[in-house]
């Protein structure tokens, strides 16, 4: 393919990226997989650079993945614990941005509970910014690692039928995956009870199903989503038991899809709520591989943005 150049200074979302931009990041990530599997995992791409992981929401998996990615590229990585910081004392996001900017970091990784907060912060700092999840808006590196996992197992994304199932309304993972997979030629279906489908879903030009049987029929990939009860105000489901009965992925529901279907989940999993242990740990599950691809993708993103950092 053409030279692997990523033209953007930030990664704030999948929306706004061209298929070529996405392919560049996936190709770079392929290279990082082999680096991560070596005994000597260190590179010097970000040597002397400072990376701040600024997480306003807890996320063991994503934060540790970004930390490992930065350290493997040679960066000095600082994890900022917001729960113990002045933000809790009334400091605004803009104040925080100004404070961090004064420390002259090179890359800031941001997770925030409000949609659009990462875009706002990116306007107030001089360094590169990566969105590690903002509200129910986007989670671009999760979509990239999912795409890399699919591509490595299926050979391509174009033409595949991908069923994204569960709590669509509160999921930034669903939104980023929908945009990315559609851009690369997949046929995307959203499967959820009507109470967990966002308003305006008809504008996304995707198939929408409110039953697992029709939603999973002929699917190549089934991507389950976590039931995000911490984001719910009100009763979206009658009970966890009833939710699992109708929308939890067990072996019977998985049989509706193609025989060679593969199962994914962004984690952390609620076993017995959105997925059974038998399926989560079964031979069709790619869930552990997704974790490995997460480090590779985040290394790729950091390396792609490194080319835009000033050499001061």
Number of C-alpha atoms within 10 A of each C-alpha: 7 6 6 15 14 22 13 14 18 21 25 25 24 24 15 10 17 13 15 16 16 17 18 21 25 23 15 20 26 16 14 23 18 11 17 18 10 10 7 9 15 15 14 12 18 22 14 11 19 18 26 22 22 20 21 19 16 14 14 9 15 21 19 14 20 27 23 18 27 30 19 22 20 19 24 17 20 15 15 14 14 14 13 9 13 12 15 11 9 9 11 12 16 15 15 17 18 15 12 17 16 11 9 14 19 24 27 27 22 25 25 20 17 13 16 17 18 26 18 13 18 21 12 16 21 17 20 22 25 26 24 27 32 24 19 20 19 26 26 26 29 25 26 26 26 27 24 26 22 22 14 12 12 16 10 15 21 15 14 19 23 27 28 27 28 28 26 27 21 23 24 21 24 27 23 22 26 25 20 24 23 19 19 19 15 17 20 23 21 24 28 23 19 17 14 19 20 13 10 7 14 10 7 12 11 14 14 20 19 19 15 23 18 14 23 27 16 18 23 22 24 25 23 25 26 22 22 14 13 7 13 12 7 7 9 14 15 8 11 13 14 12 18 17 15 16 24 25 27 18 14 9 16 22 15 17 23 16 12 12 20 23 24 23 24 21 15 12 18 15 16 18 20 27 22 18 16 14 17 22 13 14 10 16 18 21 22 14 13 22 20 16 25 27 26 27 31 27 29 25 23 26 21 24 22 18 16 16 16 8 5 3
